[in-house]
Amino acid sequence: MTNKKNKLFTFLFSLFPGAGEMYLGFYKTGASVMVLFLGDIALSSSLFPPLVYLLPVMWFFSFFHTHNLNNMADEEFYALEDRYLFDMSPDQFIRLTSRHRKPLACVLILMGLSVLWNHLWSAFWYVSEWLHIPAFMFSFLRYWVQSIPRLAASLLIIWIGVKLIRQKKDSLDG
């Protein structure tokens, strides 16, 4: 008995994140990857566009993970356990979120402000025709208004990085 699946089908299924893992029998892993990938598409297209940069990472992870699974020796393959990528009990999730409450809150607030900002900007776009704003001024204004959420996201990411470095330094010193 062999774990090797048809190489052509493995390749074809591996082109969609999560489907390759499911084809090989790892339904929990495949479903996790697929939900993350499709969730990222939904969030990046409607709420927070910078999340689009995670899509290639997830795609490559799934593609190569599928091919690594299919090329494993039978003993290794059968020894693998099918599990979710983020397998947490509710207690572990509560501990994680309570420990990182402030950064998580900042990220959620920033995402909410970004969505609100984009909707207000869209409303202003329609009103600007009635206000007869000159095209050069409107394009200048549009550039800066659209840059503010990106700048805020950049500052938040830098702030979280500095906090993580300080926490690591404090734990090493203490």
C-alpha positions in Angstrom: 0.0 0.0 0.0 1.4 3.4 -1.0 0.6 7.0 -0.1 1.7 8.3 -3.4 -1.2 10.0 -5.2 -1.3 10.8 -8.9 1.4 13.4 -9.6 -0.7 15.3 -12.1 -3.7 15.6 -9.7 -1.4 16.5 -6.8 0.1 19.3 -8.9 -3.3 20.5 -10.1 -4.8 20.5 -6.6 -1.7 22.1 -5.1 -2.4 25.2 -7.3 -5.2 26.2 -4.9 -4.1 26.6 -1.3 -5.4 23.9 0.9 -6.8 21.7 -1.9 -3.6 19.7 -2.3 -3.4 18.9 1.4 -7.1 17.8 1.3 -6.4 15.6 -1.8 -3.7 13.9 0.1 -6.0 13.2 3.0 -5.0 16.0 5.4 -8.5 17.6 5.7 -7.9 19.7 8.8 -4.6 21.1 7.5 -6.1 21.8 4.1 -9.2 23.4 5.5 -7.0 25.6 7.7 -4.9 26.8 4.8 -7.9 27.3 2.6 -9.8 29.4 5.3 -6.7 31.5 5.9 -6.2 32.1 2.2 -9.8 32.9 1.3 -10.2 35.0 4.5 -7.1 37.0 3.6 -8.6 37.6 0.1 -11.8 38.8 1.7 -10.1 41.0 4.3 -7.6 42.5 1.9 -10.2 43.3 -0.8 -12.7 44.9 1.5 -11.2 46.0 4.8 -7.4 46.1 4.9 -5.6 46.1 1.6 -2.0 45.5 3.0 -3.0 42.0 3.9 -2.7 41.1 0.2 1.0 40.8 0.7 0.4 37.6 2.8 -1.3 35.8 -0.2 1.9 34.7 -2.0 3.4 33.4 1.3 0.3 31.3 1.9 0.2 30.1 -1.7 3.9 29.0 -1.7 3.5 27.4 1.7 0.6 25.3 0.6 2.2 24.5 -2.8 5.4 23.2 -1.4 3.8 21.6 1.7 1.6 19.5 -0.6 4.6 18.3 -2.7 6.7 17.6 0.4 3.8 15.5 1.8 3.4 13.6 -1.5 7.2 12.9 -1.7 7.5 11.6 1.9 8.4 8.0 2.6 5.4 5.8 3.5 6.4 5.5 7.2 6.8 9.2 7.6 3.5 9.9 5.8 1.5 7.6 7.9 3.1 8.9 11.1 1.8 12.4 10.4 -1.2 13.6 12.3 -3.8 15.7 10.5 -4.4 18.8 12.6 -5.5 22.3 12.3 -2.7 24.9 11.7 -3.8 26.9 14.8 -5.1 24.3 17.1 -5.9 26.1 20.4 -8.2 25.4 23.2 -10.5 28.3 24.3 -8.4 28.7 27.4 -5.2 29.0 25.3 -6.9 31.6 23.0 -8.1 33.6 26.0 -4.6 33.6 27.5 -3.0 34.6 24.2 -5.4 37.5 23.6 -5.3 38.7 27.2 -1.5 38.7 27.1 -1.4 40.7 23.9 -4.5 42.8 24.4 -3.1 46.2 23.7 -1.4 45.4 20.3 -4.5 43.4 19.3 -6.7 46.3 20.2 -4.5 48.7 18.3 -4.6 46.5 15.2 -8.4 46.2 15.3 -8.8 49.9 15.9 -6.5 50.7 13.0 -8.3 48.3 10.7 -11.7 49.9 11.7 -10.3 53.4 11.2 -9.0 52.4 7.8 -12.4 51.1 6.7 -14.1 54.2 8.1 -11.6 56.4 6.4 -12.1 54.7 3.0 -15.8 55.0 3.2 -15.7 58.7 4.2 -13.2 59.3 1.3 -15.6 57.6 -1.1 -18.4 59.9 0.1 -16.2 62.9 -0.3 -15.4 61.8 -3.8 -19.0 62.1 -4.8 -19.5 65.4 -3.0 -16.3 66.9 -4.7 -18.1 67.1 -8.0 -20.6 69.5 -6.5 -17.9 71.5 -4.8 -16.0 72.1 -8.1 -12.6 71.2 -6.6 -9.9 71.7 -9.3 -8.4 68.4 -10.6 -4.8 69.1 -9.5 -5.9 69.9 -6.0 -8.2 66.9 -5.8 -5.4 64.5 -6.9 -3.0 66.0 -4.4 -5.6 65.7 -1.6 -6.5 62.2 -2.7 -2.8 61.1 -2.5 -2.4 62.2 1.1 -5.8 61.1 2.2 -5.2 57.6 0.9 -1.7 57.5 2.4 -2.8 58.2 6.0 -4.1 54.6 6.7 -0.9 53.1 5.3 1.2 55.5 7.3 -0.7 54.6 10.5 -0.3 50.9 9.7 3.4 51.4 9.2 3.7 53.2 12.5 1.7 50.5 14.3 3.9 47.8 12.9 7.1 49.6 13.9 5.6 50.2 17.4 4.8 46.5 17.8 8.3 45.6 16.7 9.9 47.9 19.2 7.7 46.5 22.0 8.6 43.0 21.0 12.4 43.8 21.0 12.1 45.6 24.4 10.2 42.6 25.9 12.8 40.2 24.7 15.6 42.5 26.1 13.8 42.8 29.4 13.4 39.0 29.7 17.1 38.5 28.9 18.2 41.1 31.4 15.8 40.0 34.1 
